[in-house]
Amino acid sequence: MIVVVLTVVPERLRGDLTRWLLEISPGVYVGVASARVRERLWGRIIELSATGRAIMVYSARNEQRLKFKVLRHHWEPVDLDGVTLMRRPADDGERTTEAPRGWSSASKRRRFAR
């Protein structure tokens, strides 16, 4: 099983993938193909993607039964003790450790007590 997710790629690449995979949603392709076809598809994705991004998830013989390939994407696969997880990039200072004010009833009481 192969799942390919494409973002901001030329129409030529999208049409090329529909020869082998089924497009179930814009930019999302699913299908079954051999390892040789999968590697050639990944080569075509690298060749034709221009500045676009791609993620390929395919079945493999490991504990998770899947592997990832990533091209110019901000999410990256990370191996942690034999389990591959997708690491999301940290928000650059957007999150704080404090709870937002006004969410709890105690916060509301503090605000009106002033």
Rosetta blueprint (number, residue, H / E / L):
1 M L
2 I E
3 V E
4 V E
5 V E
6 L E
7 T E
8 V L
9 V L
10 P L
11 E H
12 R H
13 L H
14 R H
15 G H
16 D H
17 L H
18 T L
19 R L
20 W L
21 L L
22 L E
23 E E
24 I E
25 S E
26 P L
27 G L
28 V E
29 Y E
30 V E
31 G E
32 V L
33 A L
34 S L
35 A H
36 R H
37 V H
38 R H
39 E H
40 R H
41 L H
42 W H
43 G H
44 R H
45 I H
46 I H
47 E H
48 L H
49 S L
50 A L
51 T L
52 G L
53 R E
54 A E
55 I E
56 M E
57 V E
58 Y E
59 S L
60 A L
61 R L
62 N L
63 E L
64 Q L
65 R L
66 L L
67 K E
68 F E
69 K E
70 V E
71 L E
72 R L
73 H L
74 H L
75 W L
76 E E
77 P E
78 V E
79 D E
80 L E
81 D L
82 G L
83 V E
84 T E
85 L E
86 M E
87 R E
88 R L
89 P L
90 A L
91 D L
92 D L
93 G L
94 E L
95 R L
96 T L
97 T L
98 E L
99 A L
100 P L
101 R L
102 G L
103 W L
104 S L
105 S H
106 A H
107 S H
108 K H
109 R H
110 R H
111 R H
112 F H
113 A H
114 R L
